[in-house]
Amino acid sequence: MISRGSSRRSPNTLSAARARLLDEIRQAGVSDPAVIAAITKIPRELFVDDALKGRAYENNALPIGHAQTISQPVVVAYMTQALTQGRKLDRVLEVGTGSGYQTAVLAELVGTVFTVERIRALSELARQRLSALGCRNVHFGYADGMNGWTPYAPYQGILVTAGAEQVPAALVEQLAPGGRLLIPVGPQGRQSLKLVERRGSTVREQDLGWVSFVPLLSGKV
Ligand code: SAH
């Protein structure tokens, strides 16, 4: 098949790609109607550069500058469902705002999203995008999220969108009782997606499968 330049793709091509992607998301086991509705509502093409808009509904991570990527949409949907599990969580922390796409999807589903990003330019751009979308329940932080975001803790859910070497203890500490943390753990490009659940004084850890994220780094830039 001859692939055409993204800028020449028509809106129809984009909506056909979007429908195919929703099928892929359902096939990956995402069935929660609220998650499907959120993914359907948020236009992923608004979270990538103009030159990449034609590829916005491919199930791929795409570059967003600063050596970072917007996460794969099937993984965004899967992680969102695994975090919320059909419940409306009150407060959720996202570590790694990036493009703001996952943030916008979460904001449709939970009370308040607290999202931290270590690259100032990405945080600012995400803030502008979500404001343009009329999203009012998100607090943006320009911070190293390796240690969570203490002032607003505890959280019923914490979602980390970059690969950590190990589960940071601070994140587990910032989980509310019954809270769930989703975090990719392992080397760059191949991590195991861990679900960490806090039940009273015990912590349960489960592997949900392989994922591929950019690394969780310390410090701010
Ligand atoms: N969910 C985002 C994923 C972006 S990639 C999206 O779909 O667009 C992961 C992001 O995590 C990058 O923007 C990177 O800068 C950020 N990141 C990495 N380490 C971090 C840290 N310690 N604190 C906050 N953000 C971090």
Residues whose N, C-alpha, C, O or C-beta is under 5 A from the ligand:
A	BS01	SAH	Q68 T69 I70 S71 V95 G96 T97 G98 S99 G100 Y101 Q102 V116 E117 R118 I119 A143 D144 G145 M146 T161 A162 V214 P215 L216 L217 S218
